[in-house]
């Protein structure tokens, strides 16, 4: 039975972080009956008479159902960002009844920079108010149960000296029980956490004034911002605890910089940023077969290393120009609307770019090909659709991400011919087995079986302990990774679709617990050393295979420091292969780790144990290539350069692979055109191959695709 769930902090009664001054403990009022009209339907604040009914402090004449305090075990989930030390209060309403939760708190003195935040789930409808002012739009059933709708305000006009009221309403519009789950944080004045630092010019070291610095808590949908002063100093105040992203956003010239997933558990000082000159990346988006420009296509630039993000839509000529980009590796993705008929993005690994400080790189060509419509739903264990859930899809020929529909938990994407895995994006919140999709004909729609996701409350668990008996050092941190038992993780041809079901990170040795596991399969568990200092690498140090859900007492051992394995990946033209990955397999063919290549084609795998390995280099545009690696304990290993041959013919406009688009490529292009069949060379689609097609080539050869997908 679903119930109305109220989450309260045991120690601070809904007050999280440092508190404003309160005259009395927080008062809690709970109500659930058939006569209550929940203030959820329609825009704006509820009418005064409705609000009076909801806010009345006189509850002596009302009949209440029992209030239960205890462990959570009902249908509507607790928001995952709720504080860990919470107790759960359940109000079981009857079928078709409505209810509310009301919290009142007293502010007795002057309050500066007060901030209220929280997250709510409701079923079927609901809304959140502060002193009668709505903090959310009406929350409908489309965002119920797992909607995790954030609310908050720092508007001082909504607070008042004396009594303040937070009200969360829940309305059940049909038969069956209703429910909700939520929590509230309140901070005030200079009592919240602070982040401060200095922003300077990287080249000169001089302070940069008037630079915008922003901090954002995605779980709570709140943040703070500031502009640097004459000395380049910024100060972000009144921040609630949690995980935040900090971004530095100059108006012009300098690159966007930042840091993501910063744990804010205390004041952070000296978070400094030295801004380099921003790079420029420009190019065009074209149809793969026609070379015609595609307008209105969103281009996204995202750097995991610097947490920089930029986006832009192509103009009528298919052109885009992204400015103020930081140096280093980043993804550049094209995101056509599904109605355009094109698949999203480039082949795996081909959407990466490596920029230098202040570089102006032009002429990048992104081509889009037709994709098959792929439809599906993401649901919870009870078969209810989940809205606004992020998901990833990945395969050799296309990868990307999106969110489910906010009404029925559905998704709709376009994928080219190939094999793909669809998985939840937020593995911290959900666990699920990958939904595998095979596209053989882009003209046929594909309906994917429902993806069922599990949470910590309803998923299975596997637990044990990591031991480091020798106290050996490591470069990175321990991580426990689980895959469906029997998954060929190190298969070079399947690597693009391999995704873990659940992971858990740990700084050092000690107990571990993998949760959110679908309970009806077994799992292969790996203890790894994970390093993400520059480009990610993982070394497997121990494993437990074919483990059933519910298993406890697994002993994983880190038995030596191991050695560092380095190497370089290049193509047949002696150029670095950006975006490639080196897979390590042990002498029995088991998964032993991987390392991603950087801008120079270099990779590093730390703490690999002694043994004989096969190192296989993989990339979507190159043939897998392998070599043997001997690792001796404590001795760094420099692997010979792995040369990766092109997968099939090199394709234009840089046909000779020298990094330049020039008349040498025109000559090679002409030769390919004369030797090609009518279906490929009939560029103007008049069913003839003649001089008019050569005119089309001449008009477009400088804009032809770097990667073609015929």
N, C-alpha and C positions, 0 to 999 in steps of 0.2 A: 504494500500500500504506500502510495506517495504521501509525504507529509510536509507540512510547513517547517522548514529548517531555519533556525536562527543561530548564527555563529557568534559567540562572545568570547572575548579574551578573559580567561579565568583570573589573571592577575591584575588587569587594568580596566576591566569592564568596558570594552569597545574602544579604549584609548590606546593607540599604538605609537611608540616613539616617545618623545618628550612632550609633556602635556601642557596645555594652557591651564590657567588657574580655575579650579572648579570649587563651588561652594559645598556641594554635597556629592556623594557617589552618584553615578549615572543611574537613572531610573528606567526600568524596562517595562513596557506594557505590551502584552500579546493578546490578540483577539482573533477568534474564528467562529463565525456563525452564518446562517443563511440570510440574515437581514442586513449584513454589512455590505455597503456598496463600495467596492474598491476603486480608488481614483486612478484608473488605468486607461479608460476608453476615451478617445478623442484627444485633440491637441490642447496645449495650454494647461493652466492650473485648474484644479477642480472648482466647481462653484462653491461659494461660501457655505451654503447649507450642507453640502457634501463634506467639505473640509471640517466643518464643525462636528458632524457625526463621527468622522474618523479620528479627530483629535481630542474628543471629549475625555477629560481625565477621570470623569465619574463613571466607574465601571461596576458600581455596586449592584446595579439592576440587571446586568448582563450574565448570561449563562455561558460558562467556558468549558471546553473540553479539557481533558487532563493535559498538563504540561509535563513532558518527560525530558530529563537530562541524562545523557548517556552517550554511548558510542554511536557513530554514524553507521547506518545500515539500510538506508532507504533509497528511493529512486532518484530524487533530484540531487545532483552531486554538489559537493562543496567546491567553490571556486579554487582552482589549483594555487592561486597566489595568496590564499588565506594564510595568516600566521600559523606556524606549526603548533603553538601551545594554545589551542582553542578547545573549548568544550562545545558540544552540540545540544541545542534545545529544540525539541520536536513538538509541534502542535499538530495533531492529526485532525484536520477538518473533515466534516462529512461530505458525502457526494454533493456536488453542485454548490458548495458553500464557498464563501470568500473570507479573506482574512487580512490582517495587517500586523506589522511590527512597528512599534513606536519607541524611539529612544529619546529621552530628554536629558540635557546637560546644562548646568548653570555656569555662565561666564560672569565673574564678579568684578573684573577690573578691565582696564584698557587692553585690547587685544590687537596686536600688530601682525600682519602677514599670516593670519590664521588660514588654515587649509584643511578641508575635509575631503577624503577620498574613500572609495570603496569599490566593490565588485558585487554584482547581483545576478542570480539565476532565478527565473520564475516560471511557473506553469499554472494557468495558461497565459494570463496577462498580468502586467504589473507596472509600477512606476515608483520613482524615488523622489521625495520632496525634502527640502530644508526650509523650515518655517513657512510652509505653504508654497514655496517656489519650486517648480519642477527642476530636478537635476538631470533627468533623462527624458527622452521622448517616450511615448508609450511603448512598453516592452511587450512584444507579441509572442505568440507561441513559436514563431519561427526562430526566436532566439531564447527559447526556454531551455531549462534543464542543463544545457552546456553552453549557453550563450556567453557567459562571463562578461556581462555588460558592465563596463566601468563607468563610474560616476564620480563627480567631484566638483569643488568650487573653491576659489580663493578670493571671491568677491566679498569685500568687507560689508557691503550693504545688505547682504543676505544673513549676516550674523547680528546678534543683538546682546547687549548686556542684560544679564538675567537668564531666564529660561530659553533654551533653544531646543527645537524638535526636529529629529530626523524620522521620516515615516516612509516605510517601504510597504506598498500594498500588493496583494496577490488576489486575482479574481479567477474563478473557475466558471467558464461560460457554458460548459456542458456537463454531461454526466461523468462520474468518476472523480476521484480525489484530485486536489491541486497541491502545489507546494512551491517552495522557494528556498534559496540558500544565498547568504550574503555576509559581508563583514564591513566594518567602518573603521577608518583611521582618522584621527584628528591631531594636528600639530598646530603650534602657534608661535608667533614672534620669531625670535632667534633661537628657538628651542629645538628645531628640527636639525637634521644633519646638514653639513656644509661641504661644498667642493670649491676649492680655490686654486688659482695658478696664474701663470704668466704666458702671454702669447708674444712671440718675437719673430723677426725676420731671420730665416735660417741662414741666409748668406752673410748678413751683417751682424746678427745678434742684437740688433736694436729693437726696442719695444714697439709693438704695433697697437696704436689706440683705435677705439671705435670698431673693434672686431666683435661680431655677434657670437656668443657662446651659448649653446642650448643643452639642457639636460632633460631626458625624457624617460619616464617609467612606463613601459608599454603595458605591464600588467594592470597598473592602476589608472593608466591614461592621464597622468598628471606629470608636471615637470616645472622647471624654472629656467629663466634665461637672464643674461646680463651682457653688457657691452664693456669691453676693456677700457680702462682709464688711460691717462697720458703715459703711465708707466707700463702699460700692457697687462695690468692686473684685472682679473675678473673674480667674482664671488657669487656662487650660487647657494642660496640659503633656503631654509624651511623645507627640506627635502625629506619625505618619508623613507623608511628603510626599504630595501629591495634591490632589484637588478635594474640598472639604468644604462642608457646610451648617452654619451657626451659628444657633441659635434661642434666644430669650429667652422663658422660660415662667413668668410670675408666677402665683401661686396664685389670685389674685382681683383684681378691679377693673381692673387695668392690661391693656392690649392685648398680645397676643402679637406679637413682632417678630422679625426675623431677616434673614439675608443668605444667598443660595444661590450655589453654584458658585464658591466663593472659592478661588483658587489658593494653596495653601500650599507655598511653596518656600523660605521663610525665616520667622523669628519675626515675628509681627504684633502690634504694640503699639498701644494707644489705639483699639481697635475698640469705640467707645462706643455706647451705646443710650440715647436719651431716650424713656421710655415715656409715651404719652398714655393718657387714660382710655379703657377699652375700650368699644366699641359693642355693642349687642344687636340681633340680627335674629331675628324669630320669624314663624311662619306655619304654613300647612297644605299638605299634599299631597292632591290630590283626583283622582278619576277624571274625565276630561274630559267625558264625556257624562252621567254620573249625578250628578256633584258629591259622590259619596260619599267619605268619608275613606279614605285608604290607610295602613294601619299597617305598621311594619317596613321602611320605605323609607329607605335611607341617604342623608343629606344631607351633601354635602361643600362646605366653604368653603375656597377657596385664593386667596391673594393673591400674584401674581408680584412685585409691587412691594416687599412687606415679607416675603415668604417665610413668611407665616403660613398655617397649615393647621388646620382644625377639622372634626370630623365628628360626626354624631349620627343615630340612627334615630328615625323618627316613632313616636309613641305610638298608642294605640287610636283616638284622635280624629284621627289624621293630623297631629298638631301637632309642631313642632320649635321649639327655642329655642337659638340659638348665642350665646355670650357671649364677652367679652374679645376682640372683633374690632378690628383696626387700622383707621384711617381710610383712605379711598381706594377704588380700584376692585378688585373681586375677582369671581371666579366662584362662583356658588352652583348646584350641580348635584344633581339627584336621580338615584340609582343603583338602580333596582329590579332585583332578581334576575331573571334571564332567565325563570325559571319563573313569574313573576307575569304574564307576557303583555304587559307594558307596554314601550314603547320607552324608551330611556335619555334623560333630560334634556329640555331646552327647545330651541326653534329657535335657530339660530346668532345670537349677539349678544344674545339675550333673557335669558340666564342671568347677566348682569352686574348688580352692585349697587355703588353708590357711597355709602359711609357717612361721616358726620362723627364727630369725636372725641366719645366719650361718648354718641352718639346711641342712642335706644331706638326702633328701627323695627319695628313689628308689622304683621300683616295681609298679609305676602307670600304669595301663592298660587302654588303650582306644580302644574300639571295634567299628568297622564300619559295618553297615549293608547295604543291597541293598536299593536303593531309586529309585522312579519313576522320569523320566525326566519331568520337569516343565518348560514351555517356555512362555514368554510374552514380552511385550514392554512397555516402559514408554514414554509417549508423552505429548506435551504441548496442550493447549486448541484448537489449530488449527490443531491438528492431526499430527504434525511433531515429529519424534522420537528425544529423548534427549539422548545424548551420555555421558558416564562417570558420570552418576548420581548414587550415592550410594543408596543402598536399603537394608532393613532388612527383614528377614523372621523369624517368631517365632511361635512355637507351643509346646505342651507338650513334644513331642518326638524329637524335633530338633529345633535348632535356629542358626542363623548366619547372615552374611552380605556379600555383594559384590558390584561391580559396573556394570552398563550396558555397553554393547559393544560400542566401540568407532566409529562404522560406522553407525549402524542402530538403536541404542537405545534399543537393545534386551537384554534379560537376559535368562540364562539357568542354572537351579539348579537341584539337586536331593533331594527328600524328602521321608522319610519313611511313612508308613501308619499313618494317622492322619489328623487333621485340622490345617491350618496355615493361618497367616495373612502376607501379603507382603506390605510394606509401604516404602516411601522415607526415607533415613537415615538422610538427612539434613533438619530437620524441620524448621531451621532458614531461609531456602531459598524456600522450597516448601511445599505446603499443598495438601493432597490427601486423598480420602476415601480408607481404606484398601482394597486390593484385597484378597478375601478369597478363599482358595484352600482346597479341600478335596481329600485325597489320600486313595483309597480303595484297589488298586492293584498296586504293585510296577512295574509290567511288562507292564503297560499301560501308555502312554504319556498323559500329561495334558497340554492343551493350555489355558492360562489365558487371559481373556478379557483385553484390553489395560488399563493401569493405567494412568489416566489423572491427571497431576499435575498443580497446580495453584501457581502463584507468587503474590507478593504485587501489581503488576501492573494490573493483570487480575482476581484475586480472590476476593471473597466477604469479607465484614468486619462486625464485631459486636463490638460496643464500649459502654463504660459506665464509671463508676467511683467506685473506692474502697474507702469506708469511714471507719475511725477508730475514732468514735466520742469520745470515752473515752480515747484515747491515750494509749491503752493497749499495753504492751510489747509482743514480740514474739521471738521465738528461730528459726531463719531462715529468709526467705524472702517470700513475697507474690508472688504467681504465679497464672495465670488464665489459666485454661485448658478447652479445648472444645472436646467433643465427639459427634458423630452422635446421634441425639435424640433417646432415648429409649435403648441405649447400656447398657447391664447388666454388669457394670464394676466390681461389687463385686461378680460375679458368680465364685465360686472356680474352676469349671470345664472349664470355658472359659477364666480365667485370663491370660493364656499364650498367647492368641491372641488379647488381648485388647490393642489398641494403640490410643493415641489422634490424632486429625486431626490438631490442631494448639494450640500453647501455647505462652504465653508472660509472662516474669518475670518482677517484679518491686520491688525495694528495700523497698518502703514504700507505704502508701496510696496515691491515686491520680487517674488521668484519665488512662484508659487502652483502647487498641484497639487490637482485634484479627483480623488478616488478612490472606490472602492466603486460604480462605475458598471456597471449591466447592459450588457454589451458589444454587444448586437444592435440598438441604436437609436442615432440621432444626437441631439445636444443643442444647445439654445440656452443660451449662457453670458452672464451679465450681471455687470459690475462695478458694485457699488452702494456708497453710503455709508449705513451702518446706524446709527441712533441709538435707544437704548432708555432714555434718561435718565428719561423719565416714561412716555409712551405711544409705542409703536414707530412709526418712520417709515423709509422707504427711498427713496433717490433713485438711479435708474439713471444711470450716467455713461458707460458704454461697453458694447459687446456684440459677441459673435461667434456667428453663427447657423448652425445645421445642421452642427455640428462632429462629426466621427467620433471614436469612442473610439480612443485611442492617439495623437491629435494632440499635438504639442509645439510650443513656440515661439510660442504665441498672445500677441499684444501688445495689452494693454488700457491705455488712457491716461486719466488724470484731468487734463483739459486746462484747467480753470478752477475757481475757488472756487464759482461759481454764486451763487444767491440763496435766501433763506428764504421759503417760501410758508406763509401762515397763513390760517385761516378758521374758520367756525363752522357746525355742522349743527343745525337745529331742525326740529320737526315742525309740522304745521298749527296746533297749539295753542300755538306759540311756546315749546315746551319742548325742552331739549337732547336729542339722540338719542345716548344712551350705547351704545357697542358698534358704532357705525357706522364705516365705512372709506371714505376718499376715494381713488379710483384715478386716477392720472395717465396719460394717453395722449398721445403726441406727435402732431405734425401728420400723420404717416403711419399713425397708429393703433397704433403700437408701445407696448409696456409701458415706462412712464417712472418708476414708483414708486407709493408709497401712504403714507397717514398714518392712524392710528387716532384716533378721537375720545375725549376725556377726559370727566370728570364734567360739564363745562360745555358739552360738544359741540364743544370746540375741538380743532383739529389743527394740527400743524406738520410741514413737510417741509423738511429742511435740504439745502443744496448742490444745489438743482435748477438745471441749466444753462439758459442763455437759450433762449427759444423760445416757441412757441404750443402750449398744451396744452388738453386736455379733462379737467376734474375731475368724476368721476362718484361720487356718494355712494351706498353700498349698505348695506342692513340687511335682515334676513329679514322684518321686519314692515312695511317701507316700500317704495314703488316706487323703483327707481333714478332718480336725478335728477342732471343734469349742468349745467355751466356752462363757459365759456371762460376760460382764464387766460393772460395775457401775462407772461412772465418776462424781465426785463432784468438783465443781469449786474451783481451788486453792489447791486441795489435791492430791498429787501424788498417782498414782494407780499402785500397783505391782500385775500383773495378775499371777494366779497360773501357774506353768509349764504345758505347753500343750504337751502331749505325742502323737506322730504321729505314727500310725501303718504302717508297710510296705505295699506297694501296691502289693498283691500277695506274693509268696514265696520269701525269700531272695535268692540271686543268687551269685554264686561263684566268686573267690575262697574262700572268707571269708564267708563261708556258715553259720557258727554259730554266725556271727555278733559280735565277740569279738575283732575285730580290728587286729587280727593276722591270717596269712595264715600258717597253720601247719597240723599235722597229724590228728587232730580232724576233720578238713575240708575234708581231704582225705576220712575218713570213711563215712562222710555224703555224699560226692560226689559219692562214690561207691554205697551207698544205693539208691541214686537218679538214677544212671545209670542203676542198675539192675531193677528198677521199671519203667523205661521210655520206650516209644514205639520205634519201630525200626527206624522211621524217625528221632528221636532225638538222639538215641544212636549209630547210624551207622556213626561213626566219620570218617572212612576211605572211606566212600561212595562206599562200595562193595555190598550193598544191603543185608548184613548180619550183625547181632549183635553177636559178638563172642570175643575171647580173643585178636584178633588183634585190636579191638576197645579199649580194656582196655590198650593195649600198647600205643595207641595214647593218651589216657587220662593221663597215667603216664608220657609221654613225655611233655605234655602241661599243666598239672594242675596248675603249679606255674605261668603260663602265661595266665590262663583262665580269661575271662572278669569279671570285677567287676559288670558291668551291662550288662545283655544279653537282646537282642531284638529278640525274636523268632516270 
